[in-house]
Amino acid sequence: MNTIAIVGYGYWGPKLVRNFVQSGVFTGVAVCEENPERLARARRENPGVTARASFAEVLADDRVSAVALATPVGTHHPLAKAALTAGKHVLVEKPLATTHAAALELVELATARRRVLMVDHTYVYHPAVQRIRELVRAGELGRLHYIDSTRINLGLFQHDVNVLWDLAVHDLSIINALVDERPVRVQAIGASHTSSPLENIGILTLRYTSGLFAHINCSWVSPVKIRHMLIGGDRRMIVYDDLDANEPVKIYDSGVVARTDEERNRLLFEYRIGDVHSPRIPPREALANLVADFVAAIRDGTAPRSDGRFGADTVKILEAAQRSVKAGGSEVSLEWK
């Protein structure tokens, strides 16, 4: 494959550069960064990588067949649109765009240009999430009843999006990867405790036609860092702790069985407490899996798991959540085609 250009060398750009270099698939890796200091750092940290100061130069170079955008959220749509129009395959850091309409425009453009459009929802490619997905899809948990997620820490405060778009986006992508259905009702509240109008605490609830209920709690102002998700089915339950390097996934053979006491004419509950099992999770970097999926999509024409449509779905939910926050927590209905 020809050269891939990583656009943006802030927090995420260096990680993309390292993984694309290590993949050894592209004949060249370039870094495009308008900030002179960051561009100098890219040259210093990656001696074999080509440095570019102009995005227009990247678009005009026929040797660049793909670009990976690691730029502020507000730039995702215009930069991705320009790259697709120039005939490049595109990987975009999450979220795909700031509106669902803009995200769909990119999906349609990629289809028309026959180019890969993929969103960097890295958690979708985390080995632990992939194992949980296998368990859910195989019916090991039974019918899903609830998903409860907590993603809190102290900072980093973003300047262009609120905490839902920055943190809850991860949980939404995980949930969307686990189940095929999408929420039909969304409700969210949020608050800002700084001079910024952007919410730094957010709580999001999702309701599904099947009865599945999801709850996401996210915060930039917590004194502790927690990355914790509970997934409950009628057969088994899972605890996913992303900060547990040794046993991130624990499967509980536990549940609640409801029965009717006909003599007393009331509903009784029986608790089933079984064993706890922790499956082995392969120690592979999620971003390496994502890069491999992007490469396969370009080379083999396969649909990436986190494709443009997947990214657009996530944006649609976030957009509805934002409307709910602005409406004081009112429930917002969603329709899916």
N, C-alpha and C positions, 0 to 999 in steps of 0.2 A: 504494500500500500504506500501511497505517497505521504507527504508531510501532514501532520496534524498540528494546528496552532492552538495553544492555550491562551485565551484572552483574559487578562487580569492576573496579577501576581500578588494578591493580598494574603488572605488567610487560607483559602481553599486552592488557589492556583498552584502553589508548590506541591501539594499532594497529588494533583492531577498530573503535573509534569513528571513526578517520580514514578507514578504508576504507568504512564504511557511509555516512558523510557524503559522501564523494567519489562514491559510487555514485549518489546522488541519487534512489534508487528509493523509499525510505520517506518518508512525509510528515513524519516527525519522528524524531529520534534522542535517546534518553534514556540517562543513566548512573545506575546504582544502586550505591551504595557506602556501607557502614555506617561506615567509618573517616572521621571528620570532616575530617582533613587531606587525605586523598586526594580526598574529595568536593569540597573547596575547590579543589584543583588541577584537577580535572575542569572545574569552572566557569570557572576562570581560563584554561585551555588551549582550551576549546571554548565560546565565548560564546553560540553559537546552540543549544546542547544543553541539554535539560531535566535537572536533577539531582534524584535521588530518594535518600533515606536508608533507605528501607524496601523490602524485597523483597515484602512483603505488599501494599504499595501498588501495586507494579508488577503483581502478579497480579490485583488487583481492578480495574485500569484497562482498560476495554473498548477503549480506543484503542490499547493495546499488543497487537499481533497476533503479535509474535515476540520471543524473548529470546535473547541470546548469553551463555553462561556463561564467564567468565574468572576462575574461583574455584579454591581448592585442590581437589585430586583427591577428597578424602573428601567434599566437598559436591556433587559432580557428580550422583550418583544422587538424593539427596533434592530438590535444587533443580530438576533436570530433570523429575522425577516431578511435583512441585508445578506446574510450568509447563505440562506436557502436560495434567494434570488440569484446569487452568484454561483449557484450549483454546488455548494458545499454540504456535506453531511454535518449535522449539528447536535451537540450534546450541551444541554443548558442546565446550569445549577438551579436547584429548586428555589421558589416555585417557577413554573414555566412563564407566567405573566402575571400582571396585576389584576386582570379581568378575564372572565371566562370567554368573552367575545374575542379578545386579543389572542388567547390561547388557541381557540378554534381556528382563527385565521392562520396561525402557524401550522396547525395540523393539516389544513386544506392546502396550504402552499407546499408543504413537504410532499403530500400525496401527488399534487400536480407536477412537481419537479422530480418525482421519483427519488427522493432523498430521505435518508434516515433522520428522524427527529426523535431525540431521546432526552428524558429529564433525569437529572442526577438526584433521584430519590435513593440515597445510598443505603438506607436501612432496609429497603426491599431486597438488597443483595447481601445483607448480613447473614452469615451462616446460621446464626440462631433463629432469625426470622424465617429463613428458608426451611429450617427443620420444623418450626411451628406450622408453617404453611403446609408442609407434607402431612403432618398429623391432622390438621383441620380438614384438608381435602380428602384424606383417607377415611374420615368419619370417626377417628379415634376419640374425639371429644363428644361425639354425638351432636345433637342440635345445639347450636350456640345460643346462649341466653344473654350474656353480657360481656363487654370488654371495658375494663377500667384502667386508665393510664395516668401516671403522674410523671411529669417531666419538668423539674424545677431546678434552679441554681441561682447563684448570685452573678448577674451579668451573663453574657455580654450584651449591653444595650445596643440595639440597632437604631439607625437614624432614618431609615426609609420605610420600615414595616413594623407592625406591632408584634407582640409576643405570640399571637395566634399564627401569624404568617411565618414567624421565625422558628417556633418550637412545635406547636401543634401540627404543623405541616408534616413532621416526621411521623407522628402517631396516625394521622390520616392516611399517609401512604402505606403504613404497615397494615392498617385495617383494610384498606382497599386491596392490598395484596392477598390478605387472608380470605376474603369473601368476595363473591362475584357481584352481589347486590350492592346498591348504593343507598344512602339514607334518603328518606322521603320527608323527614322533618328535622330541622336544625334549630338549636337554641343556644345562645351564648351571652355571657356577660363579661365585662372587663373593666379595669380601672387603671388609671395612671397616678402614681404617687411622686412624680417629678414634675418639672416645668414643661416636659415634653407632652404633647397631646396624644402620643402613642401609648396604648395600654401596655403595662408591664406585668399585669396579672390577667389571666383569662381562664374561663371555665366553659367548656363546650360539651353539649350533649347531642347525640344523634339517635334517631329512631328509624327503624327499618320495617318494611312490610312483614317480614318473617317474625317479628317480635324482638329481634336483636336490639339491645340497648347499649350504646357506647357513651362513655364519660371520659373527658380529657381535662386534666388540670395542669396548667403550665404557668411558669413564673420566672421572671428575671430577678426577683428580690427575695429569694429564699436563702437562709444562712447555710443550708446544706444542699448538696447535689444529689438528686434522685432521678433515676431512669427506670421506672418500674411499671410493668403492665400485667394485669390479671385477665385471663381469658377463661370464661366459664361455660361449660357445656353440660348437658344433662347426663353425660357418662363420666367425663373426666374434666379436670381443670388444670390450667397451666399458669405458672408464675414465671415471668421473664424479667430478669434483672440484668440490664445491660452493663452495670458496673461490676458484676460478679464475673471475674475473668475465668474462674475454674468451673463453675456450674451455673451458667446464665439461664438455663432452662430447667425447670422442675415440673414434672407431671404428677399431679395428685389424683389418685384413683378414688376420688371422693365425690359426693353429690348429695342432693336432697330429693327424696321420693315423697310425693303427696298421695294420700289415700283418703277415702271417705269412711268415717265411722258411722255406719248406718244406724246403730242403736242410739247414738247421741246426736246424729244428724249434723255432723260438723267435719271440717277438713283437718286431718292430722298430717304431720310431717315426720318422716323418718330420715335420720342422717346416716349416710353410708361413708365410713372412714376407712380407706384402704392404704395401700403402700404409696410411697413417694419414689419416683424414679427420675434420675437426671441423665439424659442421653448425652453421648459424646458429641461435641460440636467441633467440626474441623477448624483448626487455627488459621484460617485464611482471611486476609483483609477484605472487607466488603467492597472497597473501591476497586480492588483487583478483579473481583467478580463482575462489577459493573463495567469496567473497561473491556473485559472479555465478551460481555453481551453486546456492547457497542460495536466491537470489532466483528463479531459474528453477524450482526445485522447488516453491516456494510458488505462483508465478504460473501455471505451466504444468502442474503435476502430474507433472513428470518426476522420476525417481529420481536423487538426487545420487550422484556417484561414491563419496563417503565417507559413505554413509548409516549408519543405526544398525546394520544387520547387519554392514557392513564394520568398524565400530568394535568390535562385539561379538567378531568373529573375532580382532581384534588383542588384545583383553583376554584371550581364551581362551588364546592363545599365551603371553602374559605371565604368566598365572596358572600355567600348566604350567611355565614357566621358573622361577618362584619356588619351586614345589614341588621342582624339581630342585636348586636352590641349597640349600634347607633339608635335602635328602637327601644332601648332599655330592657333588652332580654326577651322581646316578643318572639314567638315561634315563627320560623320561616319554612314554608313548604317548598319542596323541590320536585321537579318532574324530569324524568330521564327518557330519552328516546332509545 
